[in-house]
Amino acid sequence: MRKDFITNDDGQNLDETTFIENYWTDVWNSQGGPKGEIGKISTKDEYKVISPFLSQLPNGARILDGGCGLGDWTAFFTEQGYDCIGLDLSRETVAKLHGIFPNTTFKAGDIRATEFDDNSFDAYFSWGVFEHFESGMRPCIDEAFRVLKPGGRLFISVPFDNLRHALRAAGDWSEGKAAHRHDRRFYQWRLTKGELRDELSAGGFDVHKISTIHKRQGVLRSLHHEFKLNYSWFLTRGLSVALMPFMPGGVMSHMILAVAQKPNDP
């Protein structure tokens, strides 16, 4: 597992939970806040990976969206007839979600301590959330295990420590000093497939599948970081589309997605 850091612009020494809430509230606000854009969910990489497993869930299955962000996934599954609950640290964003999606359930809370009952969900999904706590992923995994019913499914994605990142890190002698700089603080963990499998297995889950996803985003990031091309340039976006089919997932994919299951007899 490899640590990523970000610049701490405001210089405040906030506790981790407050920092994460403030950071993601600012991110969502900078993107215009919740808009109710759920039409593209079925075309996303995550949905393509998990859809075969969704068909195995009972009718009206109870699903938790851990770290629901802008709420589109929670609203999508609610429209599909599932009893889906979106949970997020950003109280401001959750308040806005209640107005955008009045028929969908959202709660403000911490995925490390959800306050839901034991064995109360048929499935749990979380896209790019478990990695943001410096103490590691285990508190998130342990809580997911607790709230899932025996046989319940867990779907999570985390940043992929792909070959490109490994090569960059090998040549970056300053990276190890990042944690001690006052203007930087921990942002996320980046994992290999094997490390994600080990984390979930140690938490009691049976891991059925780990897939690379978001290859085009990984290509875009490479064009930006290695070749200094602006994300918004037409050239950059055109190159990412043209190059993506020729790039191995293990080199360029930005995220990995795991499908795991709580044993029926834990």
WOHUGI-V635333 format. One record per residue. N is the residue number from 1. RES is the residue in one letter. PHI is phi in radians with two decimals (NA if undefined). Layout:
N & RES & PHI
N & RES & PHI
This chain:
1 & M & NA
2 & R & -2.06
3 & K & -1.54
4 & D & -1.95
5 & F & -2.17
6 & I & -2.28
7 & T & -1.25
8 & N & -1.63
9 & D & -1.05
10 & D & -1.44
11 & G & 1.26
12 & Q & -1.35
13 & N & -1.65
14 & L & -1.34
15 & D & -1.15
16 & E & -1.04
17 & T & -1.10
18 & T & -1.14
19 & F & -1.04
20 & I & -1.11
21 & E & -1.05
22 & N & -1.14
23 & Y & -1.07
24 & W & -1.32
25 & T & -1.08
26 & D & -1.13
27 & V & -1.08
28 & W & -1.12
29 & N & -1.14
30 & S & -1.16
31 & Q & -1.62
32 & G & 1.63
33 & G & 1.29
34 & P & -1.06
35 & K & -2.15
36 & G & 1.36
37 & E & -1.63
38 & I & -1.94
39 & G & -1.18
40 & K & -1.71
41 & I & -0.97
42 & S & -1.22
43 & T & -1.69
44 & K & -1.34
45 & D & -0.97
46 & E & -1.03
47 & Y & -1.13
48 & K & -1.10
49 & V & -1.32
50 & I & -1.57
51 & S & -1.00
52 & P & -1.07
53 & F & -1.46
54 & L & -1.11
55 & S & -1.16
56 & Q & -1.57
57 & L & -1.39
58 & P & -1.20
59 & N & -1.01
60 & G & 1.19
61 & A & -0.93
62 & R & -1.55
63 & I & -2.21
64 & L & -1.88
65 & D & -1.79
66 & G & -1.50
67 & G & 1.48
68 & C & -1.33
69 & G & 1.01
70 & L & -1.36
71 & G & 1.44
72 & D & -1.10
73 & W & -1.16
74 & T & -1.05
75 & A & -1.16
76 & F & -1.07
77 & F & -1.20
78 & T & -1.10
79 & E & -1.12
80 & Q & -1.40
81 & G & 1.69
82 & Y & -1.53
83 & D & -1.59
84 & C & -1.84
85 & I & -2.10
86 & G & -1.70
87 & L & -2.13
88 & D & -2.64
89 & L & -1.21
90 & S & -1.32
91 & R & -1.13
92 & E & -1.11
93 & T & -1.17
94 & V & -1.06
95 & A & -1.07
96 & K & -1.21
97 & L & -1.09
98 & H & -1.06
99 & G & -1.40
100 & I & -1.33
101 & F & -2.15
102 & P & -1.14
103 & N & -1.75
104 & T & -2.09
105 & T & -1.65
106 & F & -2.26
107 & K & -2.38
108 & A & -1.52
109 & G & 3.09
110 & D & -1.82
111 & I & -1.18
112 & R & -1.42
113 & A & -2.69
114 & T & -1.39
115 & E & 1.25
116 & F & -1.39
117 & D & -1.21
118 & D & -1.02
119 & N & 0.91
120 & S & -1.99
121 & F & -2.19
122 & D & -1.43
123 & A & -2.69
124 & Y & -2.54
125 & F & -2.22
126 & S & -2.72
127 & W & -1.81
128 & G & 1.13
129 & V & -2.23
130 & F & -0.98
131 & E & -1.44
132 & H & -1.60
133 & F & -1.96
134 & E & -1.14
135 & S & -1.21
136 & G & 1.99
137 & M & -1.52
138 & R & -1.05
139 & P & -1.02
140 & C & -1.19
141 & I & -1.15
142 & D & -1.09
143 & E & -1.21
144 & A & -1.07
145 & F & -1.08
146 & R & -1.14
147 & V & -1.45
148 & L & -1.35
149 & K & -1.23
150 & P & -0.93
151 & G & 1.53
152 & G & -1.21
153 & R & -1.71
154 & L & -2.08
155 & F & -2.13
156 & I & -2.38
157 & S & -2.11
158 & V & -2.46
159 & P & -1.08
160 & F & -1.64
161 & D & -1.45
162 & N & -1.39
163 & L & -1.09
164 & R & -1.03
165 & H & -1.16
166 & A & -1.08
167 & L & -1.18
168 & R & -1.10
169 & A & -1.14
170 & A & -1.11
171 & G & -1.73
172 & D & -1.91
173 & W & -1.27
174 & S & -1.49
175 & E & -1.06
176 & G & -1.12
177 & K & -1.55
178 & A & -1.04
179 & A & -1.14
180 & H & -1.74
181 & R & -1.50
182 & H & -1.22
183 & D & -1.64
184 & R & -2.29
185 & R & -2.53
186 & F & -1.04
187 & Y & -2.05
188 & Q & -2.84
189 & W & -1.62
190 & R & -2.13
191 & L & -2.13
192 & T & -1.48
193 & K & -1.04
194 & G & -1.12
195 & E & -1.17
196 & L & -1.13
197 & R & -1.05
198 & D & -1.13
199 & E & -1.08
200 & L & -1.22
201 & S & -1.12
202 & A & -1.11
203 & G & -1.49
204 & G & 1.75
205 & F & -1.50
206 & D & -1.56
207 & V & -1.66
208 & H & -1.72
209 & K & -2.82
210 & I & -2.33
211 & S & -2.12
212 & T & -1.42
213 & I & -2.43
214 & H & 1.02
215 & K & -1.20
216 & R & -1.09
217 & Q & -1.09
218 & G & -1.13
219 & V & -1.13
220 & L & -1.00
221 & R & -1.14
222 & S & -1.15
223 & L & -1.08
224 & H & -1.30
225 & H & -1.36
226 & E & -1.51
227 & F & -2.03
228 & K & 1.04
229 & L & -1.58
230 & N & -1.16
231 & Y & -0.97
232 & S & -1.43
233 & W & -1.14
234 & F & -1.04
235 & L & -1.03
236 & T & -1.09
237 & R & -1.19
238 & G & -1.14
239 & L & -1.11
240 & S & -1.10
241 & V & -1.19
242 & A & -1.22
243 & L & -1.48
244 & M & -0.91
245 & P & -1.09
246 & F & -1.72
247 & M & -1.71
248 & P & -1.12
249 & G & -1.04
250 & G & -1.20
251 & V & -1.69
252 & M & -2.04
253 & S & -1.01
254 & H & -1.42
255 & M & -2.33
256 & I & -2.19
257 & L & -2.15
258 & A & -1.91
259 & V & -1.94
260 & A & -2.32
261 & Q & -2.50
262 & K & -1.33
263 & P & -1.00
264 & N & -1.16
265 & D & -2.23
266 & P & -1.06
